[in-house]
Amino acid sequence: MTLSKSQRPIDRLLAIMARLRDPQTGCEWDTAQTFETIAPYTIEEAYEVADAIERDDLNELKDELGDLLLQVVFHARMAEEQSAFTFDDVATSISEKMEARHPHIFGSETGTMEQTRWEALKAAERTQKGLESALDGVAIALPALMRAQKLQKRAARTGFDWPDPTGSEAKISEEVEELKAATSQSDKTEEAGDLLFAVVNFIRAHGIEAEEALRAANSKFERRFRHMEELGNGRFADLDLDEQEELWQAVKVAEKGPKTS
């Protein structure tokens, strides 16, 4: 198979993948892969895209989007080998879905795309697919915090939700006490999960995405901890907790910047 750089970039990429997956002349690693073995890489690449966006690195974003596109091409190629669908089928499917979800743009309807309208369109799609539960279609592979929030949102559409944040706030206190009272490791794990789920509910009640909030908190902690290590001049681990706390407070003050009169 001869690959030409004069091809459309997507056609060139599809041809490269076909060559890599060729059972006689392809790459032994690529030909050994399955949907299951490639799935973790797909998830990883999606997170690397998000990371490039968070760092506002557009050059890196270009590369990471390419890596993510490769994952789509890889899955589509394996499906084509099984005569299930092709890359063109994938592109056609999402095109039709986007047109159907924007009838005020591609159809005869008027108005704007409000959240309630978007959710109604998606609900209609689930009905057409024969999905019955309000929770159907929430991917199991989603990060746990994100999946918890999506499950709660779906349940809330049926009316199963606290009328205000005080309900979920009280639930947090209840779950804290249950975790403290748990004795076996399995009970502690279960109660810890209930506590996290309740916290997500409380956060959701304030209109905040739990996954985004925790990602930001992780980044902040990492930034501050690295700064503390720098201030410790290579001996941070040798400091006692009070000394480490002093550095922590110093880092927080430094981040806020000098006070202005």
Number of C-alpha atoms within 10 A of each C-alpha: 9 6 12 12 9 8 11 10 11 12 14 15 19 18 19 18 21 20 19 18 22 16 13 10 11 15 14 13 9 16 18 10 14 13 13 9 10 14 14 11 14 20 15 13 20 16 14 19 20 15 15 18 14 13 10 11 12 11 9 16 19 12 14 21 17 15 19 20 16 18 19 14 22 25 20 22 21 21 16 15 13 10 9 11 15 18 18 9 13 13 11 12 11 11 12 10 13 13 13 16 20 17 16 14 15 11 11 7 10 10 9 12 14 9 9 9 14 13 15 13 16 15 14 12 15 16 13 10 9 10 14 11 11 17 14 12 11 14 11 8 10 12 11 14 18 16 17 19 20 18 17 18 18 18 15 14 11 9 10 11 17 14 11 11 16 12 15 22 17 12 19 21 13 14 20 16 13 18 18 11 12 15 10 9 9 10 14 16 13 14 20 18 15 19 21 17 21 23 20 23 26 23 18 18 19 11 9 14 16 20 17 12 11 12 12 13 12 12 12 11 12 12 12 20 16 12 17 22 16 13 16 16 8 10 10 16 10 10 11 9 11 9 12 19 13 12 21 18 13 15 19 14 12 12 10 8 9 8 6 4 3
